Amino acid sequence: MLIGIPRESKQGETLVAATAKTVTQLTNLGYDVIVESGAGDHADQPDTAFAEAGVRVGTTQEVWAADVVVKVNAPTDEEIGRLRKGATVISMMAPGRSPELIERLQAQGVTALAMDAVPRISRAQSMDVLSSMANVAGYRAVVESAHEFGRMFTGQVTAAGKIPPARVFVVGAGVAGLAAIGAASAMGAVVRAFDVRPEVAEQVESMGAQFVHVEMEQEVSSDGYAKEMTEAQVAATAAMYDEEARAADIVITTALIPGRPAPSLLTAETVAGMRNGSVIVDMAAANGGNAAGTVADQRVVTANGVTILGYTDLAGRLAAQTSQLYGTNIVNLLKLLTPEKDGNLGLDFEDVVQRGITVVRDGQSTWPPPAVQVSAAPAAPVAAAPAKEPKAPMSAGAKVGWVLGAIGVFWLVNALAPTDELRRHFTVLMLSIVIGYYVIGKVAHALHTPLMSVTNAISGVVVVGALVQIATDDTLVLVLSAVAILLASINVFGGFAVTRRMLAMFSKGA
């Protein structure tokens, strides 16, 4: 089958549905690929790059005559008219908000797959274009806000004075929100974030931000998306939004409700109370916006000097990387649809992923698909096993007996020791065991890693001391020195091996 990659017709669109790298992966699946001339110019993918990848660069008519047409944005009426009957079109379509689009696709007799309808289940994550784009958009939102803010995010202490760090408040901790939190934290800002889903608090804190808690009933999400807030939740969060926004230098809002307008979170009064020079990046602008005064695709400056950015093309402002991510999502989808790698696309409605993204099949509407239960909630707790009976604490008499026994052994060894020097060494050994037991036993688990470095140093001293003592004619001292060298060396090399493995967990691949 032939896959066509057309140039996007949407005004100002910079993305392309495939790159030179991903078209090679498509040909490895057995497909022939044709790319419209100029389709990737704005994403650093010139025609020469596609030609070098071994695919044909053709005209608009040739691309739209393909068996499968893959694009980014939903096809227009004119583009739908170019599709031949029985063809397949793959793109983002927002089918829940586009009934007219579904009707036109039906009338054309085609099969339509919506990339933005991928179910949010683990198996489908590699095809989730919404997550791919939201990740890039969240990062870009911080970059745009930093440009508008015009000041450093990180705090500085200089000879001329102290510069406080910027304060960033992120509303919504989905993919875009977490990406924004990560970028702002990496730039040195103090980041605070809120989400109506209580289960994301740990994720927020793991990204270096402080989760803002509000006293209200919060419902654990069942589909991975935030639900529309109740009146009680709106009342409980309104005061918090007002307080946090007024204290922040940057506010980034990402709150969306699938299939509905974006909730209004920052009122006109709140925006008016923000400091001069503050910046709001409203990532929900395409759906109406979370902040009063947001205008889609516009930069608005309020009377009190607050800049509101309603850009809807944040992901497109990093076109090369976003196109690569989108193209990879397409490749992963086509791997699922082409299990034999024979270049023949097939749909299996027994697969919830394939069923979920299919909007129209051979001219018949298949939207909406059956509901797929996707739980982001913690798993139900497993019935706890019967608790073991705790061991009875050692009685006072037993403790006294153990202490007297240890003293007796200590006295006996000292009495039998042939030299005063050996008695002194044995006394130091016993005291070190007692002190070490009480010191090491009280160390918190969080300090075990730096403690390993200390024990390595101590073991190194033991090795040096044993090496000094091993040059002796006394058989007992020789044996004890050899054992000390062996055990201390194991501790040193083992400690460094464990430390190296732990550090490898945090090192980035080449």
VEXLO-54024 format. One record per residue (C-alpha): x, y, z. Coordinates in nm, 3 decimals, m for minus. Each point is the difference from the previous one (the first is absolute). Layout:
N
SITE         x         y         z
SITE         X         Y         Z
...
END
This chain:
510
SITE         x         y         z
SITE     0.000     0.000     0.000
SITE     0.104     0.357    m0.069
SITE     0.016     0.254     0.285
SITE    m0.030     0.368    m0.089
SITE     0.140     0.279     0.220
SITE    m0.157     0.332    m0.110
SITE     0.098     0.356     0.081
SITE    m0.218     0.137     0.282
SITE    m0.254     0.251    m0.130
SITE    m0.074     0.168     0.334
SITE     0.120     0.359     0.006
SITE     0.329     0.033     0.185
SITE     0.043    m0.374     0.063
SITE     0.364    m0.102     0.029
SITE    m0.035    m0.372     0.069
SITE     0.018    m0.293    m0.239
SITE    m0.133    m0.351     0.061
SITE     0.328    m0.177    m0.080
SITE     0.372     0.066    m0.002
SITE     0.283    m0.152    m0.199
SITE     0.063    m0.237     0.291
SITE    m0.360    m0.115     0.042
SITE    m0.067    m0.052    m0.372
SITE     0.288    m0.247     0.001
SITE    m0.174    m0.187     0.280
SITE    m0.322     0.000    m0.205
SITE     0.176    m0.151    m0.300
SITE     0.142    m0.268     0.230
SITE    m0.361    m0.097     0.074
SITE    m0.050    m0.070    m0.370
SITE    m0.170     0.326    m0.101
SITE     0.085     0.225    m0.290
SITE     0.009     0.367     0.102
SITE    m0.048     0.321    m0.195
SITE     0.049     0.346     0.154
SITE    m0.143     0.320    m0.141
SITE     0.266     0.244    m0.110
SITE     0.064     0.261     0.272
SITE    m0.193    m0.191     0.267
SITE     0.287     0.007     0.249
SITE     0.163     0.332    m0.076
SITE    m0.105     0.164     0.329
SITE     0.111    m0.303     0.206
SITE     0.357    m0.017    m0.133
SITE    m0.100    m0.284    m0.232
SITE     0.075     0.117    m0.355
SITE    m0.093    m0.202    m0.306
SITE     0.362    m0.109    m0.037
SITE    m0.012    m0.168     0.344
SITE    m0.301    m0.210    m0.105
SITE     0.162    m0.083    m0.333
SITE     0.317    m0.115     0.176
SITE    m0.219    m0.220     0.222
SITE    m0.111    m0.182    m0.316
SITE    m0.359     0.126    m0.030
SITE    m0.160     0.183    m0.288
SITE    m0.079     0.372     0.013
SITE    m0.313     0.071    m0.202
SITE    m0.286     0.237    m0.072
SITE    m0.314     0.072     0.200
SITE    m0.213    m0.217    m0.231
SITE     0.237    m0.296     0.029
SITE     0.008     0.017     0.379
SITE    m0.379     0.020     0.044
SITE    m0.048    m0.292    m0.240
SITE     0.190    m0.230     0.239
SITE    m0.159    m0.295     0.179
SITE     0.078     0.152     0.341
SITE     0.033     0.375     0.061
SITE     0.171     0.104     0.323
SITE    m0.009     0.359     0.118
SITE     0.003     0.207     0.319
SITE    m0.319     0.206    m0.009
SITE    m0.348    m0.119    m0.092
SITE    m0.062     0.004    m0.377
SITE    m0.197     0.291    m0.139
SITE    m0.307    m0.041    m0.224
SITE     0.219     0.051    m0.306
SITE     0.252    m0.259     0.119
SITE    m0.272    m0.255     0.080
SITE    m0.123     0.042    m0.356
SITE     0.343    m0.103    m0.127
SITE    m0.007    m0.333     0.185
SITE    m0.096    m0.296    m0.213
SITE    m0.274    m0.232     0.121
SITE     0.139    m0.274     0.224
SITE     0.307     0.200     0.099
SITE     0.111     0.046     0.362
SITE     0.077     0.338     0.154
SITE     0.192     0.032     0.327
SITE     0.022     0.330     0.188
SITE    m0.112     0.185     0.309
SITE    m0.375     0.058    m0.035
SITE    m0.154     0.086     0.340
SITE    m0.292    m0.229    m0.093
SITE    m0.194     0.078     0.317
SITE    m0.029     0.364    m0.106
SITE    m0.019    m0.051    m0.377
SITE    m0.325    m0.175    m0.103
SITE     0.002     0.181    m0.336
SITE     0.345    m0.139    m0.078
SITE    m0.120    m0.353     0.070
SITE    m0.297     0.049    m0.235
SITE     0.223     0.122    m0.283
SITE     0.239    m0.294     0.046
SITE    m0.297    m0.238    m0.010
SITE    m0.129     0.154    m0.320
SITE     0.342    m0.045    m0.163
SITE    m0.001    m0.373     0.082
SITE     0.339    m0.005     0.172
SITE     0.148    m0.135     0.322
SITE     0.109     0.263     0.251
SITE     0.230    m0.054     0.300
SITE     0.028     0.276     0.261
SITE     0.343     0.020     0.162
SITE    m0.139     0.214     0.281
SITE    m0.247    m0.274     0.100
SITE     0.262    m0.252     0.112
SITE    m0.118    m0.159     0.328
SITE     0.211     0.093     0.300
SITE     0.121    m0.348     0.082
SITE     0.359    m0.113     0.052
SITE     0.016    m0.196    m0.326
SITE    m0.100     0.305    m0.204
SITE     0.240     0.252     0.152
SITE     0.240    m0.026    m0.294
SITE    m0.281     0.124    m0.231
SITE    m0.135     0.278     0.223
SITE     0.055     0.315    m0.204
SITE    m0.177     0.217     0.257
SITE     0.263    m0.091     0.258
SITE     0.283     0.051    m0.250
SITE    m0.120     0.346    m0.094
SITE    m0.098     0.099     0.353
SITE     0.349    m0.087     0.121
SITE     0.159     0.232    m0.255
SITE    m0.263     0.269     0.056
SITE     0.052    m0.001     0.377
SITE     0.372     0.054    m0.046
SITE    m0.056     0.272    m0.258
SITE    m0.251     0.175     0.228
SITE     0.278     0.056     0.253
SITE     0.235     0.128    m0.272
SITE    m0.263     0.246    m0.124
SITE    m0.076     0.117     0.354
SITE     0.370     0.051     0.074
SITE     0.033     0.212    m0.312
SITE    m0.296     0.218     0.100
SITE     0.104     0.017     0.366
SITE     0.334     0.147    m0.101
SITE     0.173    m0.091     0.326
SITE     0.198    m0.297     0.127
SITE    m0.187    m0.300     0.138
SITE     0.277    m0.108     0.235
SITE     0.099     0.195     0.309
SITE     0.341     0.165     0.019
SITE     0.216     0.137     0.280
SITE     0.242     0.258    m0.136
SITE     0.219     0.278     0.136
SITE    m0.266     0.243    m0.120
SITE    m0.277    m0.171     0.194
SITE    m0.229    m0.300     0.011
SITE    m0.237    m0.094    m0.284
SITE    m0.292    m0.221     0.110
SITE    m0.106    m0.291    m0.222
SITE    m0.311     0.027    m0.214
SITE    m0.316    m0.158     0.140
SITE    m0.195    m0.222    m0.240
SITE    m0.349    m0.137     0.059
SITE    m0.117    m0.285    m0.226
SITE    m0.369    m0.092    m0.018
SITE    m0.052    m0.358    m0.109
SITE     0.252    m0.281     0.035
SITE    m0.062    m0.198    m0.317
SITE     0.271    m0.058    m0.260
SITE     0.024     0.370    m0.090
SITE    m0.007     0.113     0.361
SITE     0.271    m0.242     0.108
SITE     0.215     0.104    m0.296
SITE    m0.042     0.364     0.101
SITE     0.084    m0.083     0.361
SITE     0.316    m0.181    m0.107
SITE     0.116     0.280    m0.228
SITE    m0.069     0.276     0.255
SITE     0.170    m0.195     0.279
SITE     0.304    m0.064    m0.220
SITE     0.025     0.374    m0.064
SITE     0.016     0.066     0.375
SITE    m0.350     0.131     0.068
SITE    m0.201    m0.073     0.314
SITE    m0.287    m0.208    m0.139
SITE    m0.339    m0.069     0.156
SITE    m0.272    m0.205    m0.170
SITE    m0.358    m0.113     0.050
SITE    m0.224    m0.265    m0.154
SITE    m0.347    m0.118     0.097
SITE     0.125    m0.359    m0.027
SITE     0.155    m0.087     0.336
SITE     0.200    m0.291    m0.140
SITE     0.239     0.230    m0.190
SITE     0.138     0.172     0.310
SITE     0.291    m0.243     0.019
SITE     0.085     0.056    m0.367
SITE     0.002     0.377     0.052
SITE     0.232    m0.026     0.297
SITE     0.230    m0.240    m0.183
SITE     0.048     0.271    m0.266
SITE     0.128     0.243     0.263
SITE    m0.318     0.200     0.054
SITE    m0.220     0.049     0.305
SITE    m0.353    m0.135    m0.033
SITE    m0.265     0.244     0.123
SITE    m0.258    m0.176     0.216
SITE    m0.356     0.124     0.032
SITE    m0.246    m0.121     0.261
SITE    m0.266    m0.158    m0.218
SITE    m0.126    m0.334    m0.120
SITE     0.216    m0.112    m0.292
SITE    m0.109    m0.288    m0.223
SITE     0.262    m0.238    m0.131
SITE    m0.017     0.001    m0.381
SITE    m0.114    m0.313    m0.183
SITE     0.119     0.091    m0.351
SITE     0.323     0.193     0.051
SITE    m0.168     0.338    m0.059
SITE    m0.116     0.258     0.251
SITE    m0.377     0.014     0.036
SITE    m0.212     0.312     0.001
SITE     0.001     0.146     0.349
SITE    m0.312     0.011     0.212
SITE    m0.132     0.327     0.145
SITE     0.154    m0.089     0.336
SITE     0.340    m0.060    m0.162
SITE    m0.023     0.324    m0.197
SITE    m0.073     0.194     0.317
SITE     0.284    m0.172     0.187
SITE     0.258     0.063    m0.272
SITE    m0.103     0.354    m0.101
SITE     0.163     0.161     0.303
SITE     0.312    m0.212    m0.045
SITE     0.033     0.095    m0.368
SITE    m0.034     0.366     0.089
SITE     0.263    m0.018     0.275
SITE     0.251    m0.204    m0.202
SITE    m0.038     0.207    m0.319
SITE     0.049     0.328     0.182
SITE     0.318    m0.135     0.162
SITE     0.142    m0.147    m0.322
SITE     0.214     0.155    m0.271
SITE    m0.101    m0.263    m0.256
SITE    m0.331    m0.190    m0.018
SITE    m0.034    m0.288    m0.246
SITE    m0.349    m0.148    m0.036
SITE    m0.063    m0.337    m0.166
SITE    m0.346    m0.100     0.127
SITE    m0.217    m0.170    m0.263
SITE    m0.312    m0.217     0.011
SITE    m0.033    m0.247    m0.292
SITE    m0.279     0.101    m0.235
SITE    m0.091     0.318     0.192
SITE     0.115     0.364     0.018
SITE     0.296     0.071     0.224
SITE    m0.096     0.089     0.360
SITE     0.038     0.363     0.102
SITE     0.246     0.010     0.291
SITE     0.161     0.346     0.011
SITE    m0.263     0.273     0.026
SITE     0.036     0.356    m0.123
SITE     0.039     0.112     0.362
SITE     0.285    m0.245     0.052
SITE     0.180     0.113    m0.315
SITE    m0.048     0.361     0.102
SITE     0.159    m0.077     0.336
SITE     0.317    m0.151    m0.146
SITE     0.324     0.195     0.004
SITE     0.115     0.214    m0.290
SITE     0.224    m0.208    m0.227
SITE    m0.163    m0.331     0.090
SITE    m0.065    m0.247    m0.280
SITE    m0.286    m0.247    m0.058
SITE     0.043    m0.275    m0.260
SITE    m0.346    m0.142    m0.066
SITE     0.052    m0.338    m0.163
SITE    m0.377    m0.054    m0.014
SITE    m0.051     0.300    m0.229
SITE    m0.119    m0.216    m0.292
SITE    m0.295    m0.117     0.213
SITE    m0.094     0.338     0.142
SITE     0.279     0.049     0.250
SITE     0.041    m0.034     0.376
SITE     0.064     0.370     0.062
SITE    m0.224     0.301    m0.051
SITE     0.133     0.208    m0.288
SITE     0.159    m0.285    m0.194
SITE    m0.026     0.033    m0.377
SITE     0.099    m0.301    m0.209
SITE     0.324     0.051    m0.194
SITE     0.044     0.349     0.141
SITE     0.228     0.177     0.248
SITE    m0.208     0.224     0.226
SITE     0.133     0.253     0.250
SITE    m0.247     0.110     0.268
SITE    m0.035     0.348     0.145
SITE     0.206    m0.100     0.306
SITE     0.285    m0.135    m0.214
SITE    m0.074    m0.373     0.009
SITE     0.086    m0.182    m0.324
SITE    m0.240    m0.279    m0.103
SITE     0.125    m0.238    m0.269
SITE    m0.269    m0.200    m0.177
SITE     0.223    m0.171    m0.254
SITE    m0.147    m0.324    m0.135
SITE     0.307    m0.097    m0.202
SITE     0.248    m0.053     0.284
SITE     0.093    m0.348    m0.120
SITE     0.036     0.130    m0.357
SITE     0.259     0.251     0.119
SITE     0.236    m0.296     0.037
SITE    m0.102    m0.146    m0.333
SITE     0.292    m0.233    m0.068
SITE    m0.023    m0.187     0.329
SITE    m0.381    m0.004     0.011
SITE    m0.019    m0.135    m0.357
SITE     0.246    m0.273     0.094
SITE    m0.213    m0.097     0.302
SITE    m0.322     0.007    m0.203
SITE     0.161    m0.204    m0.276
SITE     0.116    m0.256     0.255
SITE    m0.355    m0.025     0.138
SITE    m0.118    m0.071    m0.356
SITE     0.265    m0.269    m0.047
SITE    m0.102    m0.170     0.324
SITE    m0.364     0.003    m0.110
SITE     0.081    m0.149    m0.339
SITE     0.211    m0.270     0.166
SITE    m0.317    m0.098     0.184
SITE    m0.208     0.012    m0.318
SITE     0.262    m0.190    m0.205
SITE     0.099    m0.298     0.215
SITE     0.137    m0.195    m0.299
SITE     0.212     0.296    m0.121
SITE    m0.135    m0.063    m0.348
SITE    m0.116     0.354    m0.076
SITE    m0.369    m0.087     0.037
SITE    m0.197     0.198     0.256
SITE    m0.270    m0.194     0.185
SITE    m0.241     0.086     0.282
SITE    m0.082    m0.238     0.282
SITE    m0.299     0.122     0.199
SITE     0.074    m0.254     0.273
SITE     0.293     0.224     0.094
SITE    m0.121     0.288     0.220
SITE     0.270     0.230    m0.137
SITE    m0.094    m0.052    m0.365
SITE    m0.370     0.016     0.082
SITE     0.046     0.314     0.207
SITE     0.170     0.205    m0.271
SITE    m0.229    m0.105    m0.286
SITE    m0.248     0.278    m0.072
SITE    m0.130    m0.122    m0.337
SITE     0.049    m0.343    m0.159
SITE    m0.072    m0.039    m0.370
SITE    m0.250     0.284     0.008
SITE    m0.177    m0.118     0.317
SITE     0.024     0.205     0.318
SITE     0.152    m0.190     0.293
SITE     0.009     0.294     0.239
SITE    m0.020     0.004     0.296
SITE     0.185    m0.321     0.088
SITE    m0.088    m0.216     0.300
SITE     0.128     0.143     0.325
SITE     0.340    m0.121     0.113
SITE     0.050    m0.001     0.374
SITE     0.328     0.173     0.071
SITE     0.080     0.042     0.365
SITE     0.265     0.236     0.123
SITE    m0.099    m0.077     0.355
SITE     0.216    m0.206     0.230
SITE    m0.072    m0.370    m0.010
SITE    m0.240    m0.130     0.257
SITE     0.186    m0.103     0.310
SITE     0.064    m0.372     0.029
SITE    m0.129    m0.162     0.313
SITE     0.276     0.022     0.251
SITE     0.157    m0.322     0.115
SITE    m0.045    m0.081     0.369
SITE     0.255     0.199     0.191
SITE     0.272    m0.195     0.167
SITE     0.004     0.019     0.372
SITE     0.273     0.242     0.106
SITE     0.289    m0.149     0.185
SITE    m0.011     0.054     0.371
SITE     0.256     0.260     0.109
SITE     0.303    m0.129     0.184
SITE    m0.049     0.010     0.373
SITE     0.221     0.209     0.226
SITE     0.146    m0.315     0.156
SITE     0.098    m0.140    m0.339
SITE     0.169     0.326    m0.097
SITE     0.201    m0.005     0.325
SITE     0.097    m0.362    m0.067
SITE     0.128     0.079    m0.350
SITE     0.201     0.297     0.127
SITE     0.158    m0.204     0.282
SITE     0.077    m0.281    m0.247
SITE     0.172     0.243    m0.238
SITE     0.202     0.146     0.287
SITE     0.105    m0.350     0.103
SITE     0.117    m0.088    m0.350
SITE     0.186     0.331    m0.023
SITE     0.174    m0.066     0.335
SITE     0.088    m0.357    m0.098
SITE     0.159     0.101    m0.331
SITE     0.202     0.274     0.170
SITE     0.112    m0.243     0.270
SITE     0.122    m0.252    m0.258
SITE     0.162     0.255    m0.233
SITE     0.380    m0.053    m0.003
SITE     0.096     0.373    m0.034
SITE    m0.122     0.338     0.119
SITE    m0.001     0.125    m0.361
SITE    m0.248    m0.272    m0.103
SITE    m0.224     0.089     0.298
SITE    m0.005     0.365    m0.107
SITE    m0.086    m0.092    m0.360
SITE    m0.276    m0.234     0.114
SITE    m0.145     0.268     0.230
SITE    m0.007     0.253    m0.286
SITE    m0.170    m0.260    m0.225
SITE    m0.275    m0.070     0.254
SITE    m0.064     0.369     0.065
SITE    m0.017     0.070    m0.376
SITE    m0.256    m0.280    m0.044
SITE    m0.223     0.142     0.274
SITE     0.027     0.358    m0.124
SITE    m0.046    m0.102    m0.364
SITE    m0.312    m0.200     0.081
SITE    m0.170     0.293     0.171
SITE     0.116     0.261    m0.253
SITE    m0.073    m0.193    m0.322
SITE    m0.324    m0.145     0.138
SITE    m0.145     0.348     0.047
SITE     0.078     0.126    m0.354
SITE    m0.312     0.077    m0.206
SITE    m0.053    m0.198    m0.322
SITE     0.028     0.318    m0.209
SITE     0.363     0.037     0.121
SITE     0.115    m0.351    m0.085
SITE     0.150     0.109    m0.333
SITE     0.234     0.268     0.145
SITE     0.069    m0.243     0.289
SITE     0.135    m0.244    m0.259
SITE     0.271     0.253    m0.090
SITE     0.096     0.029     0.367
SITE     0.023    m0.378     0.043
SITE     0.213    m0.021    m0.314
SITE     0.243     0.248     0.153
SITE     0.008    m0.191     0.329
SITE     0.055    m0.327    m0.186
SITE     0.287     0.163    m0.185
SITE     0.162     0.087     0.334
SITE    m0.048    m0.362     0.110
SITE     0.176    m0.122    m0.313
SITE     0.295     0.233     0.061
SITE     0.024    m0.107     0.364
SITE    m0.014    m0.367    m0.089
SITE     0.271     0.043    m0.263
SITE     0.224     0.151     0.267
SITE    m0.065    m0.291     0.238
SITE     0.035    m0.279    m0.255
SITE     0.380     0.029    m0.008
SITE     0.040    m0.205     0.319
SITE     0.124    m0.341     0.110
SITE    m0.297    m0.052     0.232
SITE    m0.233    m0.251    m0.168
SITE    m0.313     0.126     0.179
SITE     0.064     0.364    m0.098
SITE     0.078    m0.110    m0.356
SITE    m0.330    m0.188    m0.032
SITE    m0.206     0.281     0.156
SITE     0.166     0.256    m0.229
SITE    m0.074    m0.207    m0.310
SITE    m0.365    m0.041     0.102
SITE    m0.027     0.374     0.069
SITE     0.143     0.086    m0.342
SITE    m0.239    m0.242    m0.172
SITE    m0.318     0.118     0.176
SITE     0.082     0.371    m0.019
SITE     0.088    m0.028    m0.370
SITE    m0.332    m0.171    m0.072
SITE    m0.177     0.286     0.178
SITE     0.190     0.267    m0.194
SITE    m0.041    m0.152    m0.347
SITE    m0.359    m0.103     0.068
SITE    m0.086     0.348     0.123
SITE     0.142     0.165    m0.310
SITE    m0.179    m0.251    m0.227
SITE    m0.335     0.074     0.165
SITE     0.060     0.375    m0.015
SITE     0.089    m0.021    m0.369
SITE    m0.324    m0.186    m0.077
SITE    m0.201     0.257     0.194
SITE     0.161     0.290    m0.187
SITE    m0.067    m0.174    m0.333
SITE    m0.373     0.024     0.074
SITE     0.024     0.380    m0.021
SITE     0.236     0.035    m0.295
SITE    m0.149     0.079    m0.340
SITE     0.076    m0.223    m0.297
SITE     0.232     0.125    m0.268
END
